[in-house]
């Protein structure tokens, strides 16, 4: 995965898929003025092909290539699809009896990983698999014994952040050279993200409403995580912009917080106009080239895309 692009994987995807709740994916370009004010422009509805089904887990493999997970309205399993954001095309990547979720490009760039729900007798097993991007061969499990993975993030070719559900939930870092798993936090939210300074942000939950957005220094493993700010009440879906601004979703609204300019969360946008009522995932992609205007007045510039999953 490209750390510089801040390709952020977050969410409640497995919960959404398990509940069968209809969800769709929208694409916007983020606009940010010199004062830090944020707006969203150039809206696109990406899942019209499956508007009555489940769509989740958007992942930018490149500035104009988005992988998503869809469960068609008449299907019992989920599959991975590739969306070309320039050609407006859709390609099915997986078609298996099992369900795949959470695709992410691996650091070697030639492969991608995904969570596969394997059958284990009457139960199911969540394991991390590896697939070639060119789809010339079938995939294979990445780890022989590691299971129960619900979310993950590649820090580099060796280390991977693993989120597991349960009571309590756990956030760990795994060394793929020796399969050693070191837990860094418990009772955490589904969402976590790499910050521009290289550290890891996550939500620390409690039995009360004072959930906190935390920062774990990955370069000083023994250093305890520090509090960034309390989350919005009951909210855990967040993303990080290249300048370090945090975005957090609650209902139809997205709020922003930047420690250098804000003393608390500030409402940035309300997406009710687009019939978006409950945002369950935010994914910020790498900058891409965009054109504005027509004819001789056409100009090109850069825009930061954001994919939004909403029920």
Secondary structure, DSSP 8 states (H G I E B T S, - for coil): --TTTT----S-HHHHHHHT---EEEEEEEEE-TT--EEEEEEEE--GGGTTSEEEEEEEEETTEEEEEEE-TT-SS-EEEEEETTTTEEEE----SSEEEEEEE-TTSSEEEEEEEEEETTEEEEEEEEEETT--S--EES-SS---EEEEEESSSSEEEEEE-SSS-EEEEEETTTTEEEEEEESEEEEEEE-TTS-EEEEE--SSS--EEEEE-TTSTTS--EEEEE-STT--EEEE-TTS-EEEEETTEEEEE-TTT-SS-EEEEE-GGGT---EEEEEEEEEEEEEES-GGG-EEEEEEEEEEEE-
